[in-house]
Amino acid sequence: MGCPWRIWFFAGLFCLYQIFATVVFAQEKVRLSHSALETSNAVWFLAQDTGLYKKYGLDAELLFIPSTTTSLTSLLAGDVQVANVSGGAIASAAVAGAQIALVSCYLNSLPYELVVSETIKSAEDLKGKNIGISRLGSASDVAARALLRGLNLEPDKQVPIIQVGGSSERAAAFRVGRIAGFPSPPGTIHLTQGMPFRILISTADFKQRFEFPYICAATTKAYLQKHRETVKKVIMAHIEAVHFVKTRKDESKKIMSKYARTSNEDYLESAYSATAKLYDAVPLVTRPGVEVQIKEATSRKPGAQLRFEDIVDESIVRELDKSGFIEKIFKK
């Protein structure tokens, strides 16, 4: 007769293998993209570094694709399934016929300031001088135009707007005098390493909050229809990442430092504080911000019609909120 303990031993090993296999092989492959290394995008790369995508059953490949417009192109081409895309880019693409939808928005405001050379003391001094952005149609482009209008200046006509690259590239172009200023997320100016500057205007100076769907998750309508559960898992991971940012400052700053490729404490502290404050726990897409972008996009194409419901699908976020998932996360 065989030894019973051996039978139980090997049966136990088999059970452990089955559990392990279920965890490992149940991981669903998905390609994601984020469009900037600055802290406002932390929800994307923080979910990767803390294992939150895996926690929700995803084998996620996170790609860095500079600028939201380029990230959108990759999404439409099928190179990625869920991407960080701002509302301005989504509205422009939808007007052109793209079948795409915003499914969640973690930051519904545009926290930017207009950094200019110390010699620029007034709006008048900016006339004829270059302002640097990442790419046309990007969030930095929207911010530049809004900030210039806040100074009663006409973008392009009175103040040329040129494509330079991401935040660090803009800071570098500013340092060598290629541009006279640039729209900057909070804290980025500290990366100019002592270059004399002044903040000429900030969206924080506006009488009303500058509503803008800034850090959002988007996917194609076809992918959302076929893989709704996958998109839901991505959003769940991001919601927990928002909670992580708001409650675990030091660990969050360490990861932000890695992606921003800087240990500049002034930058990290300033950028972290703004991000943690502005992230929304329930990542719904605010209607006012989207409708402004729709108006802007349709104005460039006479006869075009577009509604909020045409480019926003908040059903997953509302489902997660109603189920108590979000409340449970934020009670930890």
N, C-alpha and C positions, 0 to 999 in steps of 0.2 A: 504493500500500500504506500502511496506517495504521502509525503508530509503535508498536512493541511496548511501549515504556516507558509509553505512555499507557494501554494495555490493562491492564498490570500495576498502574499507579497507581490506576485506577478500580476494579479488582478488589480492591485492598488497602483502598480506602475502603469498598467494599461489605462486606468482611469485618469491618472495624472497626465499621461500623454494625450488623451482625448481632450482634456481641459486645455492643455497647452496648445494643441493643434487648433482648437476652436478659436482661441484668442489670437493666434498668429495668422491663421489662414482666413479668418473672418475680416481681416483688415482690407477695406476697399480702397483701391488705388484711385487717386484723384490728383490732378495738377492744378495748383493754385498760383496766383501771381500777386505781388504787391509792387507798388510803383515808386516808392521812395524809402530811403534808409533813415529818415528823420523819425523822431519819437511818436509823432501823431499816427504813424503806421504801425505802431508796436503791437496792436491786436493781432496782426498777421504773423509776424515773426516770433512773437512771444508765445503764441499758441503752439508753434513748432518746437521751440527750444524747451518748453516746459512739458512736452509730451501730451498736450491736450487733444491734438488731432487723433493721436493713437488711442487716447482714452475713449474717444467717441467712435472708434472703429474705423478710422481712416489711415491709410498708408499714403500720406500726403507728400507730394513733391512741391516745395515752395520755391517759385522762381522770382528773381528780382528783375523786373522789366521797367526801366526808367520811364517815367511820365505815364499819366493815366491814358493818354491818347494811344500810345504804343501798346499798353496793356490791353486796351479795348480791341485793338486790331488783332492781337493774339487770341483773345477770347472769341471773336467772330470767326477766326480762321480755324478754331477748334484745337489750338495748341494748348490751351488751358480751359478748365471747365468753370472755375469761379475766380473772379478777379476783383482786385481793388480798383474801382473806377469811380470818378466823381460824377455828380449829377449833370454838370455842364457837358461832359463828353457823351454821356448817355443820351441826353436830349438831342444833341447834334447828330448822333448816329441814328437815332430813331427817326428824325426828320428825313434822313437820307434813305430810310427804309429798313434799317436793322431791326430784327426781332429780338429785343434784349430787354432785361428787366432788372431794376434795383430790388434786391430782396431784403436788405437790412442796411442801416446806416448807424455807425458807432459814434460819429462826430458830425453833428448837423450845423456846424457853424464854421466860418473860415477865419481862424485866428492868425492874421497876418499883420505885419507892420511894414512900412516903406522905409527901408534903410537907405540913406543917401550920404554922399561925401560931406565932410564937415564944412566944405565951402558952400554947400547948398543951404541957404538960410530961409528961403521962401519958395512958394510954388512957382513964382515968376522965374526963379533961378533954374528951374528944371526944364524950361522950354528949350527944345532943340537938343536935349541931352538924352542918351540912351538909358533905358530901363531894361534890365535883364530878367528873362523868365526861363522856365525849363523848355516848354514847347507850346506852340499855339494851341488853344483849346484846353490846356491843362488848368489845374486849380491855381497855379501861380499866375497864369495869364488872366484868369477871372479876377484874382485878387489885385493884380497890377491895375487893371482897368477900373475896378471899383475904387481903389485908393486914389487914383489920379482924378477920377470924377469927384471924389470927396474933396479934392483940392481945387475943383472947378477948372480942371484941365481936360483937354480932349486927347484921349489915347490915340497914338499913331500920328494924328495931324499935328499936334503941338509937342508931343513927347513920343519919340520912336520907341517901339517895344521890340526887342530882339531875342531870339532863342539862344540860350547859353548852356543850359543843362540843369542838373539838380542843385540842391542847396549849397553843397561844398564847391561846385563849379561856379555858381553865382558869386560866392564869397571870394573865390580866387580871381575872377574877372574884375570884381570890384577893387580888389587889392592892387591890381596892375593898371587900373584906370580905364579898362575897356568899356566899363559901364559906370554911369554916375550914381546908380542906385539899383535896388532890387527888392521885390516883395519877399519877405522872410517870415517863416514860422517863428514863434517865440524862441529866443535863445541862440538862433543860428549866427547872429552877429558876433557872438563870442568866438567863433571859429576864424575870424579875420585876423586874429593874433595882433591886437594892438593898433589896427588901422583906424585912424580918426574917422568918426562917423557921427550921425545924428539920426534920430527917428523923426521923420517929418510928419507922419500921420499913421494911425493904427486903426484897424476895424473896431477896436475897442473904443475909439473916439466917436464912432457913429452914434447918433441919437437912439437908434434901434439896433438890436443885435443883427449882425449880418447873417441872415439865414442862408445856408448853403449845404447841400448834401456832399460832404467832403470825403470822409473816410467811410466808404460803403462797400458792400459786396454785391456783385452783379453776375448774372449768368444769362445764357440765351434762353428764350422761352421754350425752345425744343428740349434743351437739356433739363430744364426745371420740370417739364411735364413728364419726362422719362425717368429722371433720377431725383425726385423730390426729397427722398429720405437722405440722400447723400448731401444735398444742399442744406438740409436741416441739421445734419451732423456738423457741417462746417460752421453754421451759425451758433450752434450750441458750444462749440469749442471757443469761438470768438467771445461769446457772452461770458464764459468763465475766465477768459483772458482779460476782459475788461475788469472783472472783479479782482483778478490778480494785480493788475496795475494800481487799482484804487487802494488795495490793502497791504501790498508787499513792496514798499517803496525801494528799499535797498536792492532787492533781487531784481526788480524791474529796471532800475537804473543800470545795473551791471549788464543786463541783456541789451538794453538800449545803447550802451557804450560800445558793445561788440559790433552792433550793426551800423551805428553812426561812425564807427572807426575813430573814436576820439575818447580821451579820458578827461577832457576839459570839464571840470566840475561846475563852472559857472553855466556852461551850456546845458549840461545834463540836468542840473537842478532847475533851471528856468524852464527848459523844455518839458521835463517830467511834470512839474507842477501844473503847467497849462494843460497837458494831455490828461492827467488824472482828473482834473476838475471838469473838463469838457466832455469826456466820454459819457455816453448815455447808457444807463443800465438796461433799459428796454430799447433796443435799437430800431425803433420805427423810423421811417423816412418822413421828415417834416414836409408838409404840403407847400407852405410858403416858399421855401428854398427851391423846391423843384419847379414850381410854377414860374418863378423868375427865370430859371434856366430855359424852360419851355418857351417863354416869351422871347427870350434872346435868340434861341435857335430858330423859331418860326419866322422871326423878323428878317432873317437872312435868306428865307425861301418863300417868296410871295405865294399865297394860296395854301401853304402848308397848314395842317391842323394836327394838334397833338394834345392829349389830355393827361392829367396826372395818372389815371388808371391805365393808360397805354404803356407806361414805362415803369410802373411801380407795382410790385406784388408783395404785400406785407403779410400774407396769410400765414407763413411759417412763424414769424415773430409773434403774431397775435395768438397763434396756437400755443406757442411755448409760454407766453405770458398767462394765458387762460388756464393752462394745465398746472401752473404753480412752479414750473421749472426755474424761471428767473428768480422768483422770490426765494426759493430754496437755495440757490447759488449765493445770493446776497445775504442770506442769514448765517452763512458759515462764519 
